[in-house]
């Protein structure tokens, strides 16, 4: 990958933090970072220690991205340069509404953990041949039109409008 991205002057890279950590472990395998202008990291939680290390070895803009397959694919993002005291997943992208709710589907206040739910034109219609799971996870949106997808992820709102991912509810 190092040779390919170096030869082709790849400017954008999207991967998981773990994969990029493996790709940048050896200093001799980091040549590709010279051309990369933006790195999108998602698919798993980002470790602050690795983010700091990565910022020390590249000048590329680094984005933390969040998404689920049921809302193809990315739903939220944030430029990691905006982090002050915590890693966040940012806020919803265009045409995406992010909600954090309690078990009664009431919005949670800032700082209170709840289930992260997603609505918008990009929410899928359900699971093929699995009506029970579809009915459980894709519900009528109590906040607007269309469906609301219950991700099963736990998160909370920060005062700055960004979302902190906490983990899974299962």
C-alpha positions in Angstrom: 0.0 0.0 0.0 2.9 2.3 0.8 4.4 1.8 -2.7 1.0 2.1 -4.4 0.0 5.3 -2.7 3.5 6.8 -3.1 3.6 5.9 -6.8 0.0 7.0 -7.6 0.3 10.1 -5.3 -2.8 9.1 -3.4 -4.2 12.2 -1.7 -7.1 10.8 0.3 -7.2 7.7 2.6 -10.2 6.2 4.4 -9.5 3.4 6.8 -9.9 2.3 10.4 -7.5 3.7 13.1 -6.2 0.1 13.7 -5.4 -0.4 10.0 -3.6 2.9 9.7 -1.7 2.2 12.9 -0.4 -1.0 11.4 0.5 0.8 8.1 2.4 3.5 9.9 4.1 1.4 12.5 7.5 1.3 10.7 8.9 4.7 9.8 10.3 3.3 6.6 6.7 2.5 5.5 5.3 6.1 5.9 6.3 7.6 2.5 2.7 7.6 1.3 1.8 10.1 4.0 3.8 12.8 2.1 1.1 13.0 -0.6 -2.0 12.4 1.5 -4.0 15.5 2.1 -6.9 14.0 4.1 -7.3 11.0 6.2 -10.8 9.7 7.2 -10.8 7.4 10.1 -13.9 5.4 11.2 -15.3 2.1 11.8 -14.1 2.0 15.4 -13.3 4.3 18.3 -10.2 6.5 17.8 -7.5 6.4 20.5 -6.3 9.8 21.6 -2.7 8.5 21.9 -2.6 7.3 18.3 -4.3 10.5 17.0 -1.5 12.5 18.7 1.1 10.2 17.2 -0.4 10.4 13.8 -0.5 14.2 13.9 3.2 14.1 14.6 4.0 12.1 11.4 1.7 13.7 8.8 0.4 17.1 7.7 -2.8 15.7 6.3 -6.1 16.8 7.7 -7.5 14.1 9.9 -11.3 13.5 10.2 -13.1 11.2 12.6 -16.1 9.7 10.9 -19.1 7.7 12.2 -21.7 5.7 10.5 -23.6 2.5 10.4 -24.5 0.2 7.5 -28.2 0.9 7.9 -27.6 4.6 7.0 -25.2 4.3 4.1 -22.5 4.7 5.3 -21.2 7.9 7.1 -23.6 9.9 9.2 -21.3 12.2 11.2 -17.8 13.6 11.0 -15.5 16.0 12.7 -12.1 17.6 11.9 -9.8 16.4 14.6 -8.2 19.8 14.8 -11.3 21.0 16.6 -10.8 18.5 19.5 -10.1 20.3 22.8 -10.5 17.9 25.7 -12.2 14.8 24.2 -12.5 12.8 20.9 -15.9 13.2 19.4 -17.7 11.9 16.4 -18.8 15.4 15.5 -22.3 16.1 14.2 -24.6 14.9 11.5 -23.7 15.4 7.8 -26.1 17.0 5.3 -29.6 15.6 5.3 -29.0 13.7 8.5 -30.5 14.3 11.9 -28.8 12.8 15.0 -30.8 12.3 18.2 -29.8 10.9 21.5 -32.7 9.5 23.4 -33.7 7.7 26.6 -35.6 4.4 26.7 -38.8 6.4 26.2 -37.5 8.1 23.1 -37.2 11.5 24.9 -34.2 13.6 23.9 -31.5 13.5 26.6 -30.0 16.7 28.0 -26.4 17.7 27.3 -24.0 15.3 29.0 -26.6 12.6 29.6 -25.9 9.2 27.9 -28.6 7.8 25.7 -29.1 5.8 22.5 -27.9 7.4 19.3 -30.6 7.5 16.7 -30.4 8.7 13.1 -33.0 10.1 10.8 -33.0 11.6 7.3 -33.3 10.8 3.7 -30.4 8.4 3.8 -31.9 6.0 6.4 -32.5 2.5 5.0 -36.0 0.9 4.8 -35.2 -2.1 7.0 -33.7 -5.5 6.9 -34.4 -7.9 4.1 -36.5 -10.9 5.3 -36.3 -9.8 8.9 -39.6 -7.9 9.8 -39.2 -8.3 13.5 -35.7 -6.6 13.6 -36.9 -4.0 11.1 -39.8 -3.1 13.3 -37.5 -2.9 16.4 -34.8 -0.7 14.8 -36.5 1.3 12.1 -39.4 3.2 13.8 -41.6 6.1 12.8 -39.6 9.3 13.5 -41.2 11.0 16.5 -39.3 14.2 15.7 -40.2 14.5 12.0 -40.9 12.7 8.8 -39.7 9.3 7.7 -37.9 6.6 9.8 -35.7 6.9 12.8 -32.9 4.2 13.0 -32.1 3.1 16.5 -28.3 2.3 16.3 -27.8 0.6 19.6 -24.8 2.9 20.2 -24.6 5.0 23.4 -23.5 8.6 23.2 -24.1 12.0 24.7 -24.2 15.6 23.5 -21.5 18.0 24.4 -22.3 21.7 25.0 -20.4 22.5 21.7 -23.0 20.5 19.7 -20.7 17.5 19.1 -21.4 14.0 20.0 -19.3 11.8 22.2 -19.5 8.1 21.4 -19.5 5.9 24.6 -20.1 2.3 23.5 -22.9 -0.1 22.7 -26.1 -0.8 24.6 -25.9 -4.5 24.0 
